[in-house]
């Protein structure tokens, strides 16, 4: 509770955040199929074939995609919302018109996607006023949880623990680390073919 109170003092929502969350959760989404590959050279070869024969996109997805869930469905994925977690993916998707094929989109470390646009969904809710309070509560909770995690990590880092039995010391020493966009994070950011339509991306 103390951590949540401390973290809560550090959260602040903006109207822009609320509006983007509304578009993300309730706005139109791009209906698409996707071929995902882990090699740029192979992706280029597949893209060349897709451009020649876009009507065979489903077959190419079954033959070449490394994402097992969508591959089995001819590349079908859940509609892609704007302002969702994988920025490269949704930005590429929203540039497409129905029937268009994207270029090769790098969506993470050694992850390359080709998209086929199949149109757009209708908005789930048309007015932000209908769900604004719900969105504010949701975003406040998300920010609080993130702030709690940051506060806890900082306290852990600053707290030195000496283990005299093992002769080890933890905490109290600043460590530097790089950001690693793991494949697991990439896959979580991609709408799977079985993911619920109304779920809010995290």
ChimeraX attribute file (.defattr): number of C-alpha atoms within 10 A of each C-alpha:
attribute: neighborCount
match mode: 1-to-1
recipient: residues
	/A:1	7
	/A:2	8
	/A:3	14
	/A:4	16
	/A:5	11
	/A:6	14
	/A:7	20
	/A:8	17
	/A:9	10
	/A:10	13
	/A:11	16
	/A:12	11
	/A:13	11
	/A:14	8
	/A:15	9
	/A:16	9
	/A:17	13
	/A:18	18
	/A:19	13
	/A:20	15
	/A:21	23
	/A:22	22
	/A:23	20
	/A:24	19
	/A:25	22
	/A:26	22
	/A:27	19
	/A:28	19
	/A:29	24
	/A:30	24
	/A:31	21
	/A:32	24
	/A:33	26
	/A:34	26
	/A:35	29
	/A:36	25
	/A:37	23
	/A:38	18
	/A:39	11
	/A:40	16
	/A:41	10
	/A:42	13
	/A:43	23
	/A:44	16
	/A:45	10
	/A:46	21
	/A:47	23
	/A:48	13
	/A:49	14
	/A:50	20
	/A:51	15
	/A:52	9
	/A:53	11
	/A:54	17
	/A:55	12
	/A:56	13
	/A:57	24
	/A:58	21
	/A:59	16
	/A:60	21
	/A:61	27
	/A:62	18
	/A:63	14
	/A:64	16
	/A:65	25
	/A:66	15
	/A:67	18
	/A:68	13
	/A:69	15
	/A:70	24
	/A:71	24
	/A:72	15
	/A:73	15
	/A:74	20
	/A:75	28
	/A:76	24
	/A:77	21
	/A:78	19
	/A:79	26
	/A:80	25
	/A:81	28
	/A:82	24
	/A:83	17
	/A:84	22
	/A:85	18
	/A:86	21
	/A:87	13
	/A:88	14
	/A:89	24
	/A:90	20
	/A:91	16
	/A:92	19
	/A:93	26
	/A:94	17
	/A:95	11
	/A:96	18
	/A:97	15
	/A:98	13
	/A:99	14
	/A:100	17
	/A:101	23
	/A:102	19
	/A:103	17
	/A:104	20
	/A:105	19
	/A:106	18
	/A:107	22
	/A:108	21
	/A:109	13
	/A:110	14
	/A:111	20
	/A:112	23
	/A:113	24
	/A:114	29
	/A:115	26
	/A:116	27
	/A:117	22
	/A:118	18
	/A:119	16
	/A:120	17
	/A:121	14
	/A:122	11
	/A:123	13
	/A:124	14
	/A:125	15
	/A:126	14
	/A:127	12
	/A:128	16
	/A:129	11
	/A:130	10
	/A:131	13
	/A:132	15
	/A:133	12
	/A:134	11
	/A:135	19
	/A:136	18
	/A:137	10
	/A:138	15
	/A:139	18
	/A:140	16
	/A:141	14
	/A:142	14
	/A:143	17
	/A:144	22
	/A:145	17
	/A:146	14
	/A:147	20
	/A:148	21
	/A:149	15
	/A:150	13
	/A:151	17
	/A:152	15
	/A:153	13
	/A:154	14
	/A:155	13
	/A:156	15
	/A:157	15
	/A:158	14
	/A:159	13
	/A:160	13
	/A:161	12
	/A:162	12
	/A:163	10
	/A:164	8
	/A:165	6
	/A:166	7
	/A:167	7
	/A:168	9
	/A:169	12
	/A:170	13
	/A:171	16
	/A:172	14
	/A:173	12
	/A:174	9
	/A:175	7
	/A:176	6
	/A:177	6
	/A:178	5
	/A:179	6
	/A:180	9
	/A:181	12
	/A:182	12
	/A:183	15
	/A:184	9
	/A:185	14
	/A:186	16
	/A:187	15
	/A:188	13
	/A:189	18
	/A:190	21
	/A:191	21
	/A:192	19
	/A:193	18
	/A:194	11
	/A:195	12
	/A:196	11
	/A:197	16
	/A:198	9
	/A:199	8
	/A:200	13
	/A:201	16
	/A:202	8
